[in-house]
Amino acid sequence: MTKKIKFSAMSTAEQPKKRESSSRDINAPANAPFGGRVLVDESAVFEQNAWDHAIWDEEQEQHARNQIARQSKDPVPEELVQKFHADAAEYWNKFYTKNEHKFFKDRHWLRIEFPELFQIIEANAGEKKVLEIGCGAGNTMFPLLTESKNPNLFVYACDFSSTAVEVVKNNVAYDPNRGKAFVWDLTDDDIPPEIEPESMDILVLIFVLSAVHPDKWNQAVKNLEKMLKPGGLIVFRDYGRYDMAQLRFKKNRMLSENFYVRGDGTRVYFFDSDEIFQMFGSRFTIEQNAVDRRLIVNRLRKIKMYRIWLQGKFRKPLPGQTLA
Ligand SMILES: C[S@@+](CC[C@H](N)C(=O)[O-])C[C@H]1O[C@@H](n2cnc3c(N)ncnc32)[C@H](O)[C@@H]1O
């Protein structure tokens, strides 16, 4: 008899306890872009490359807990912890120096998961301003600029790594008349001089908050709020708790709970959706706070990889509006 794997849109453990996603949840199985590939018969697991809505059984959950317990027994040696925090931007500089041209990815999922970003590049969308934070190689800035039909779109991109900003400026699609890249640390005491308070229509936060020390999250969110127009939107995507990348960390990589340093010195946190709610819920209306769980399969090598990402959309209320 074939063993059935349990799959559903969202496990009980993941069900947000408070205000939760409404508009279109990436976990919704029907008509969601990646939502239709649901595995019901495990013997078919290697018949396609990816499956959606993977729910773990107790054995897998226990394995994850064991891995993390093991990692926490051998954390990063105390004398190195401060160096990884203090030199965080420098490690990212090294990363971009080494990998300069390998980082531009055409992310088809951007259009699917964040259609709001692509609505503002329509010809008749009016004056719109976007800021990509922790822009790296400009993986959001460049698709927007190259596809835009909106002459009144301006795209800002910032990163605390000066090397990343140079990579962006050296891209052939970089045009100072339509965009501006600059160095700024999201956790600074104030917003950058390049950005007027309450002037941005959309802030893009893709795989960047995970690189920020948890002690600095609050300042980061304050800065985001200050830059965003009332009614403006933050689009967020990042690593989720128990993602394969978290469970694979070996000895001497854990900095603090769920926060790690990779072999190249860059830091990464793995969030759960409650933390995201805590961070954004008192300042923004949470339009989406979803967990995207995929089982990705290497059919040739018969390897199963469980990826977990969080995705969110947070809207700044209009004056006089209370949080939804
Ligand atoms: C994993 S990369 C993601 C890059 C890009 N967002 C993408 O998705 O391709 C994280 C980026 O965040 C930047 N970063 C990390 N901490 C930052 C901070 N406090 N302020 C600004 N940028 C930061 C890093 O330099 C790096 O470019």
The ligand as an ORCA input file, in Angstrom:
! r2SCAN-3c Opt
* xyz 0 1
  C      20.707     37.732      0.629
  S      21.177     39.272     -0.076
  C      19.723     39.679     -1.011
  C      19.982     40.673     -2.099
  C      18.742     41.057     -2.898
  N      17.715     41.646     -2.082
  C      18.190     39.850     -3.607
  O      17.147     39.350     -3.194
  O      18.819     39.401     -4.558
  C      21.058     40.367      1.326
  C      21.446     41.789      0.985
  O      21.127     42.638      2.079
  C      22.198     43.550      2.284
  N      22.110     43.981      3.673
  C      22.291     43.229      4.770
  N      22.113     43.956      5.885
  C      21.789     45.206      5.479
  C      21.490     46.423      6.165
  N      21.502     46.472      7.481
  N      21.184     47.506      5.425
  C      21.183     47.457      4.073
  N      21.484     46.349      3.376
  C      21.788     45.228      4.069
  C      23.430     42.738      1.928
  O      24.533     43.549      1.623
  C      22.933     41.957      0.725
  O      23.120     42.663     -0.471
*
